[in-house]
Amino acid sequence: MSIRLRVRDLATELDISSKDLMTILRELRIPAKSHMSSLTDEEADQVRSHHRNRSAEPQVVETRATSGVIVRKRHRAAAVEAPSAPEASAGDT
């Protein structure tokens, strides 16, 4: 008997969110309705190899601004802290 793995447990193992894992499952056409769905060993191995190949290359996100300028941003593997918001000026009284 094979051990079935939950989506949330596999997401924890891969260090990604359950939503991101659900996106990967949709790309691979693996049926899963929620984070509590079970995966077979073969499906889990398929997801692991896909995630390994996907994280090996930095992803480039391309968007087009309204003026026709292409803006490219690279997603880094490590999370970067967002800069803090500037404080309100004292002259707004």
C-alpha positions as CSV (number, residue, x, y, z in Angstrom):
1,M,0.0,0.0,0.0
2,S,1.4,3.4,-1.0
3,I,1.4,6.3,1.4
4,R,-0.6,9.2,0.2
5,L,0.7,12.7,0.9
6,R,-1.4,15.8,1.5
7,V,-0.9,18.9,-0.7
8,R,-0.2,21.0,2.3
9,D,2.5,18.6,3.6
10,L,4.2,18.6,0.2
11,A,4.0,22.4,0.1
12,T,5.8,22.5,3.5
13,E,8.4,20.0,2.2
14,L,9.1,22.2,-0.9
15,D,9.0,25.4,1.2
16,I,6.3,27.0,-1.0
17,S,2.7,28.1,-0.2
18,S,-0.2,25.7,-0.8
19,K,-1.6,28.2,-3.4
20,D,1.6,28.0,-5.4
21,L,1.6,24.2,-5.2
22,M,-2.0,24.2,-6.4
23,T,-0.9,26.2,-9.4
24,I,1.8,23.7,-10.2
25,L,-0.7,20.9,-9.9
26,R,-3.0,22.6,-12.4
27,E,0.0,23.0,-14.8
28,L,0.7,19.3,-14.5
29,R,-3.0,18.5,-14.8
30,I,-3.1,16.6,-11.5
31,P,-6.6,16.7,-9.9
32,A,-6.6,18.4,-6.5
33,K,-9.5,20.4,-5.1
34,S,-7.9,21.8,-2.0
35,H,-4.8,21.8,0.2
36,M,-6.3,18.8,2.0
37,S,-6.3,16.7,-1.2
38,S,-4.1,13.6,-1.2
39,L,-1.5,12.9,-3.8
40,T,0.0,9.5,-4.8
41,D,3.7,8.8,-4.6
42,E,4.0,9.1,-8.4
43,E,2.2,12.5,-8.4
44,A,4.4,13.8,-5.6
45,D,7.6,12.8,-7.4
46,Q,6.3,14.5,-10.5
47,V,5.7,17.7,-8.6
48,R,9.1,17.5,-6.9
49,S,10.9,17.2,-10.2
50,H,8.9,20.0,-11.8
51,H,9.5,22.3,-8.8
52,R,13.3,21.4,-8.9
53,N,13.5,22.3,-12.6
54,R,11.4,25.4,-12.2
55,S,13.4,26.8,-9.3
56,A,16.7,26.1,-11.1
57,E,16.2,29.0,-13.6
58,P,15.3,32.5,-12.5
59,Q,11.9,33.4,-13.8
60,V,11.5,36.6,-15.8
61,V,8.1,38.3,-15.6
62,E,7.4,40.5,-18.6
63,T,4.6,43.2,-18.5
64,R,3.8,45.9,-21.0
65,A,3.1,49.4,-19.8
66,T,0.5,51.5,-21.5
67,S,3.1,53.4,-23.5
68,G,4.5,50.2,-25.1
69,V,7.5,50.0,-22.8
70,I,8.4,46.5,-21.7
71,V,9.2,46.2,-18.0
72,R,11.1,43.0,-16.9
73,K,11.5,41.9,-13.3
74,R,13.4,38.9,-12.1
75,H,12.0,36.9,-9.2
76,R,14.7,36.0,-6.8
77,A,14.7,32.6,-5.1
78,A,15.2,34.2,-1.6
79,A,12.6,36.5,-0.3
80,V,13.7,40.1,-0.1
81,E,12.3,42.4,2.6
82,A,10.1,45.2,1.3
83,P,11.2,48.7,2.0
84,S,9.3,50.4,4.8
85,A,6.8,53.1,3.8
86,P,8.0,56.7,4.2
87,E,6.6,58.5,7.2
88,A,4.0,61.3,6.7
89,S,5.5,64.9,6.6
90,A,4.9,67.3,9.5
91,G,3.4,70.0,7.3
92,D,0.1,68.1,6.8
93,T,-1.6,69.7,9.8
